[in-house]
Each structure stands twice: as C-alpha cells, then as structure tokens.
Amino acid sequence: MMNLPLNKSFAQKISEHSTSEARADALLLFMKAHGNSFYDESVTQLEHAIQTAVLAREAQAPIHQVVAALLHDIGHFMTDEHDENRDFQAEDWYHEDVGAEGLKPFFDARVIEPVRLHVPAKRYLCSVDAAYYADLSPASKRSFGLQGGPLSPAEISTFENHPHFDAAIQLRRWDDRAKVVGLNTPELSDFRREVAACVLVT
Ligand SMILES: [Fe+2]
C-alpha cells in the first residue's frame, strides 16, 4: 500500500478533548469543515454521510454501525479528496484505510472494521452479484476498477469468513443508497449522542 496522506490534524483535534461529548463535538466539527464539497455527481460528502447513517438508524442497526455509517468515508474528508481536486477518481487514495487508521485511536473494531471493509464489500458484491454492479452509480462504477476490480474465489471465501463481514455488507448497501438529491435529513449534530456513546476516552 502506498503512503497514506493522513490528515494529522484530525487526531490532534480529537485528542485534545478528554470527555466523550467534547470528542464527539470535535469530530462533527471536523466533518462539517471538510464535508461541503461534492463527493460525486449528486450529493455533498456531508449529505452522503448523514444519509448513510439515517439508513442505518432506519434499519435499527446497533449504535456502532450507525456511527460507522456516518464515518465510513471520513478518509475522503481527511485527505480533502473530492471533485474539486484534479486527481480525484483518477487514482485510488485508499480512503477506507485512511479513514480506519485515522479513527483507530478513537473507536473499537465495531466502528473501525466496517469502515475499513466498505470498499472490499463493494468488490465482493460486484464479484458475486452482476445485478449489484449494474445498479452502481456511474462514479462508483468508475472507481471499481481503481479499487482493484473483482475478487478472486479465494478472496471471496476469505471475505465471507471475516468477523465483520455482515456489518461491512450492510454498510455498503446503505452507502450505495445514500445519494438522494435534496433528501430531508437531520442535521449532523443530531448524531452527537451516538458518536459520544461510541468514542473512546483514554
Ligand atoms: Fe460512501
């Protein structure tokens, strides 16, 4: 894997707070500051994050999955990877690894692993379900090749046995549906309680 362009200020901004509520506020503030660019052809990064988390809530998923849904693309926020950057979608910046590594000091595996696995989950679903690939958005189809394309049979079986396989697949399905233009959703701050309940304070 290439060197990750991790935004160090993310860790600094969260670490300087010692209560879970203050850490949650710092994280949401970071998202607000970095999420107003368009992620793809339809919605902003912030709208996409909120819509993904709303779908997790609607599915009555455990709280850690709601938070994973909200944070799954935070690697894009950390690298300022978006449509105004020339190289966006011309190369893969491993946003799932950037996000998981950046979140690692602050959350346990129930949040980290679905974030890390949401791109392999897409590669998995494309590999086992032709209809899934056909339904992807144009941007998601474009990035599929950059992300490595289909999994081999051995990779498919390894992935299916991963302890966070189910959570990763669920997150991926919410992710794919969370691109609705103009959808009415709660404010980002509405997720403060869930983030504060999951964030680690050491
Ligand atoms: Fe996403």
Residues whose N, C-alpha, C, O or C-beta is under 5 A from the ligand:
A	BS01	LIG	D73 D175
